[in-house]
Amino acid sequence: MAEEQTKFEGWAVVEIFGHQRYAGYVTTQAFGQAVMFRVDVPPLDERERVTKSYEYVDGQNVPPGSTVKEAAMQGYTKLFGVGAIYGMTPCTQDAAVKAVAAMQARKMQLVSLAPERALSAGYVTDEGDETEDDFDERDGEPESEDAVDPVDRLVEG
């Protein structure tokens, strides 16, 4: 009696041994006696988003609330043998696309820093007025005559 194999066809997140995850449209494909799972990972369009935490973009650490542009990503297809799959979670198309966006590393470009976190030329003092640095640019020493070295304070105290 010939057994008919069950086939899978639908959106899913596939977990592969080695801690890799792929999300996309999954189908089974038979090659003679061997059966493989085909994962068609959808393409991602270019998008702008606001960062929720610190991220490394364009060689700098970008604070939360900054706007970054993520590059588009081409879709691709991966085939996996049954023995390579650790787990598979069926889901909706929307959930699979969100998972792809979260899992895929994309080139990012800084669009704008968070307004409240952007640095000004000076700094704000306790009085709230913006001042320049108190160090003499020529030698890096404090301009004030009565400045005391922190090490001297420890020795005296």
Sequence and secondary structure as in RCSB ss.txt:
>XXXX:A:sequence
MAEEQTKFEGWAVVEIFGHQRYAGYVTTQAFGQAVMFRVDVPPLDERERVTKSYEYVDGQNVPPGSTVKEAAMQG
YTKLFGVGAIYGMTPCTQDAAVKAVAAMQARKMQLVSLAPERALSAGYVTDEGDETEDDFDERDGEPESEDAVDP
VDRLVEG
>XXXX:A:secstr
        EEEEEEEETTTEEEEEEEEEEEETTEEEEEEEE  B  EEEE SS EEETTEEE TT EEEE  B  
EEEEEEGGGEEEEEE  HHHHHHHHHHHS   EEEEE  GGG   SSEE TTS EE  SB TTT  BS TT   H
HHHHHH 
